[in-house]
Structures are given as structure tokens and as C-alpha cells.
Amino acid sequence: MGKRKRIALVAHNKKKGELIECLRQHHDVLAKHILYSTDTAGSLVEKELKLPVTKFENGEQQLGAKITSRELDILICFIDPLESHPHTTDVQALIRLAQVYGIACATTAATVDFILNSEMMNESYVRKIQLTQSLKPK
């Protein structure tokens, strides 16, 4: 992973406001990196924070593909653990992929604060990927 990180942004409907408020505090850091998002969350980030975002209509699936092709470095994913959501299985799969592919993953504002304030945001990093035999490319 290079000095310029590729960051994915995802949020359940009731968590989108919390995501925006959290990201607002890190505007200057985020402006130095490349942002990807689901369509709705990305539109909110563009509108509220005036930052460019590559948005995906089939958000979770396309972001998952970016993870498996090693084109994402950080996943910020705000989920509502107390409410059922139509995309819950897609989001859970996305988080599992982040774990398998060694992606830094934040699911709370506190974790976002720690990741985005880390000195490592300005450094290159070699990610350790632990693929099982069934996940290794042939």
C-alpha cells in the first residue's frame, strides 16, 4: 500500500449522518487520499465534505471486488448493529474480505480516529494477506 491510501466508505442508512460527522473531522487527511463508496454514502460525502468520491451503484459487491484485486487499503464501514438492514449480508461479506485481505477496517468513529490520525497514513505499508488454499489465485 502506497503513501496515498485507497479508502472505501460504507454506512447503513441510520449511520450515514454519523459517518459524515466523523469524516468531517478528518477532512484534511481524507483530501490526500483516494475515496470510494457506495452510491448514496459517496454522494453525501461529495455534498457535505466537497471531496471527490468514486461511487459504485452495486456498492458492497464492487468494493469487495476492489478488495480481492488488492485495490483498497482501508474500509470505513458504519453499520447499525441493533437493526436489521437489507444489505447486512453484503456488508458482513465485505468486512470478512477486509479481514482475509489484511485491510484496515473501522466500524466505529473511535477506530476511524485512530486509523486516520496514525502516522502510518503518510507511509507505505506492506499488507500481510493470509489466503487459505481455496482462496489463492490459480
N, C-alpha and C positions, 0 to 999 in steps of 0.2 A: 504494500500500500504506500503510495507516494505521500508527499507533503500536503498535496491538495486532496482532501478526502471526498469520497462519493457517499453522500448521506441520504438515506431513504426516510421519508416521513409518512406515518400512518396513524390514523386516530378513528376510534368509534365515534358515532355522531355526538353523543353526550360528552365526549372528551376533546372535541375539536377546539373549543374555547380555551380549555386548559393547555392544550398543545401550543396554541398561538401565544398565550401569555408566557409560557415557558420559553418559547423560541425568541420572543421579543427581547428578553434579557440577554440573548446571545447573538443578536443581530450582526454585530461586527465580526464575530467568529464565523458565523454561517456565510457571510458575504464572501469569505475567502475560499469557500469550498463549493462543490457541485451538488445540487439538491435534486432529488427525485421524489415523486409522491403519487399517491392515488389522486384521481381527478379532483374530487371535492376538497380534500385537505390541501392539495397543491394550489388550487385556485384561491383558497383562503390565505395561504402564506404569501402568494403574489400580491393579493389585495391589501392585506394588513401590514406586511413587512416590506413590501416593494422589493422582493428578491426573486430572481428568475428560478423557475422550477420546471423540470421536465416532468410532465404529468402523464399518467397511464390510465386509460379507461378501464382496463381489466387490472386494476392496481396490484392487488396481492399476488396474482399469478405472474404478472410481468416483473414485479420486484423480485419474486422468488427465482425467476429465470436469470435475472441480473446477479443474484447471489451465487447461483450454481455456476455461472460463467465467470465468476470472480470479478464482477464489475461493480460491486458495492462494498463499502468498508464499514459503515455504521448504519444500524437500524434504530430509529426512534419510533416506538410503537406504543401509543397510549390506548389501552383497552379498558373497558368497563368490566371489572371482574364480578360485579354484582348484578349484571343484567345480560340476558341472552341477546345475541346480535346475529343477524342473518349471515354475516361474514366471519363468524367466530372460528369455524374450522379452517378457513383460508388464513386467518391471522395466526392461528396456532401453528399451522404448517410453515408459515413464514418465520416464526420465532424458532421452530425446530431447525429449519435450514440455516438460520443465523448461528445456531449452536454448532451444527455439524461443520459449517464452513468457517468457523472462527471469527464471525462478525461481532464487533462490539454492539451490544444490544441494550437499549434503555427503554424501560416500560414505565418509568416514573420521572417526575420533574427532578427529583434528587439525583437520580442516575444521570440524567441529561446534564445537570450542573457539573457533576464530577467528570464526565467524559469531555464535554466541550470546554471546560476550564483546564483540562490536562495539558501539560507541556507536550505530550505526545501528539497533540493535534497539529503541531508545526514540524513534526519529524516524520521520516519514513519509518515504516514498521513492517517486519516480516511476519505475516499471519501463519499460525500453525493450524493446518487442516488435518483432521483425523477421519479420513474416509474409510468406511468399512469396505470389505471386498465387494459387496453388492453395489456400492455407490461409485467405485472407481471407474473412470472412463476406460473404454475398451480400445 
